[in-house]
Amino acid sequence: MKIFAAIDAGSNAVRMLVAALDDEIHDEIHDEEIHEEGRLRRLRYERTTTRLAEGLAGGVGKDLSPRSMERTLHALKRYRRMLSSYRLSGLRAVGTSALREAANAGSFVERVLKETGIRLETITHDEEARLSAKGVMGFLDLPRAFILDIGGGSTEWMLTEDETLLRSGSVPVGVVKLAGKNKDAMQGEIGAAALRLKESVWPLPAGVSFVITGGTASTGASIDLGLARYEHEKVHGHEIGFERLLEIYRLLASLPLEKRRRVAGLEPDRADLIIPGLGLIIKIMGALGLNRVIASDTGLPEGLILELLEGNADGTDRPF
């Protein structure tokens, strides 16, 4: 059994996915086959909130904060210890918006390598969008999709058809940055982001499905389902109508932070981030006339794994 790992050092959370491919199908692997049910096995999934983008709301040129770097480094050390129990055929670790923007990102990446042995690669907006689309469309059977990946520091959008990425782009708005602003400033940035995104994608192709991936997507679905504990199988592919999403948003916004933390399906560490996240989705749906959204519980980590599998099928490993 071939085992691969992917690490996504995002602006809000660090995620690690360990997945396997059965040896008996490895020799005859095809791109369209590697992610079918029963072939790609999720062995382990970990997520740690570190808020790496904390303090970067002012944009490019600011530094990652000492606290956010320590939290992220601690998570990566823990993941590295976990990975030592697997015989990996390949690993890819990437950083996104926070590392693209921060002035001290280079020194932090060097420190990660020195203290953990993990080579953290800062990927571009385009690469992030491509890999996220790959990870989403590899596990959803949709002919056409408009995908939104709402991160902590930025939001990537993708238009796909038959698992082919047609167009993509990015808006510099993320939930960690938004959560640090007052209500009026937050709403202003959400409105500007929705308008900018509409100008980029309008008109949407006929028959397109609206899909969201990332923490806001999985949290929104989990709240709608009223899950006492998180369940990937129930969250992935869950559909929510616009009116229901608006109802959830208004309920959460009416609650003080401490009461919001106790809502079923909402992880306490996301209680302040869910408001800007859902607010952004609702604003975009209104601007584009979309009435339903599908939550994807796959994205960038799965895209990294699928690409590692393809590279391994060609005889190319990507070790530590």
Secondary structure, DSSP 8 states (H G I E B T S, - for coil): -EEEEEEEE-SSEEEEEEEEE-HHHHTT--TTTTTSTTTEEEEEEEEEE--TTTT-TT-TT----HHHHHHHHHHHHHHHHHHTTS--SEEEEEE-HHHHH-TTHHHHHHHHHHHH---EEE--HHHHHHHHHHHHHTSS--SEEEEEEE-SS-EEEEEEETTEEEEEEEES--HHHHHTS-HHHHHHHHHHHHHHHHHHH-S--TT-EEEEESHHHHHHHHHHHT-SS--HHHHTT-EEEHHHHHHHHHHHHHS-HHHHTTSTT--GGGTTTHHHHHHHHHHHHHHHT--EEEEES-SHHHHHHHHHHHHHHTT--B--
